[in-house]
């Protein structure tokens, strides 16, 4: 009886902790990001932990998946194609038009186009888990977009700048295998082998720790913005404001358009995050390697908003979730 009481008390505490983190996710994201910018040198020491924190989050979110779920390329080709069109046609063109209208500086225009032509963010998988979206669709788009990056980024940059760019995505693909592919397969094997018993027993207990891992990742990555905020100026304020508009546009366009596609709400959630987020670290590396430092400014400041906006979008999507899907577990 004592053991049972202890189990239920512990389960209750974990549930309360998870509900608190879910309810305050936007505020906690802002705090994590702010602390990351302020204590960038301290956070840099924990950079090595990011892939492992990410792998833990992927494992936690994939525990109820089955191998049949990986058949998503055949089940949802329309949704995958839609994501690719928004990511690499609609948003780069819109970003180019906005930047060209506001800035009389070709380097900044190139930077804004790069912000929207880099692959979808790997962290979109995290927010899809948090928002109870369609995880297999998220995995499919992230993997496909990353593998196509060596073609898409150089082609887009050549069109905008006339400069040839070579992208070596070997390290990025290795990180994807470590952070997404391996933990997903391990989670599916555990689920299939135990006939769902292990995920039912421990899956929900991992949820609050998965969110804490997310805040840890945001804290560490927040340090990437700090170097670009040292030389503060009016032009920098305008750049940050335009980045905000562009990033918000990505979430709004993908969210509104997917709403009219008559897909499930889970897929609507996934499409919103997949098209709203970008792999900022890849963009910064490409920008600083092949272009003057100014090109990296719009890309780097994308980090300032996309995680915070993702937390706000997640909260709003949850409020609008149809009643018939309210019974799904809160991740």
Secondary structure as GFF3:
##gff-version 3
##sequence-region A 1 331
A	DSSP	alpha_helix	2	23	.	.	.	ID=ss1
A	DSSP	alpha_helix	25	38	.	.	.	ID=ss2
A	DSSP	alpha_helix	40	44	.	.	.	ID=ss3
A	DSSP	three_ten_helix	47	49	.	.	.	ID=ss4
A	DSSP	alpha_helix	50	61	.	.	.	ID=ss5
A	DSSP	three_ten_helix	67	71	.	.	.	ID=ss6
A	DSSP	alpha_helix	72	75	.	.	.	ID=ss7
A	DSSP	alpha_helix	77	85	.	.	.	ID=ss8
A	DSSP	pi_helix	86	90	.	.	.	ID=ss9
A	DSSP	alpha_helix	91	102	.	.	.	ID=ss10
A	DSSP	alpha_helix	106	117	.	.	.	ID=ss11
A	DSSP	alpha_helix	124	130	.	.	.	ID=ss12
A	DSSP	alpha_helix	135	161	.	.	.	ID=ss13
A	DSSP	alpha_helix	170	176	.	.	.	ID=ss14
A	DSSP	pi_helix	177	181	.	.	.	ID=ss15
A	DSSP	alpha_helix	182	193	.	.	.	ID=ss16
A	DSSP	alpha_helix	197	202	.	.	.	ID=ss17
A	DSSP	three_ten_helix	204	206	.	.	.	ID=ss18
A	DSSP	alpha_helix	207	226	.	.	.	ID=ss19
A	DSSP	three_ten_helix	227	229	.	.	.	ID=ss20
A	DSSP	alpha_helix	234	259	.	.	.	ID=ss21
A	DSSP	alpha_helix	265	276	.	.	.	ID=ss22
A	DSSP	alpha_helix	280	290	.	.	.	ID=ss23
A	DSSP	alpha_helix	294	319	.	.	.	ID=ss24
A	DSSP	three_ten_helix	323	325	.	.	.	ID=ss25
###
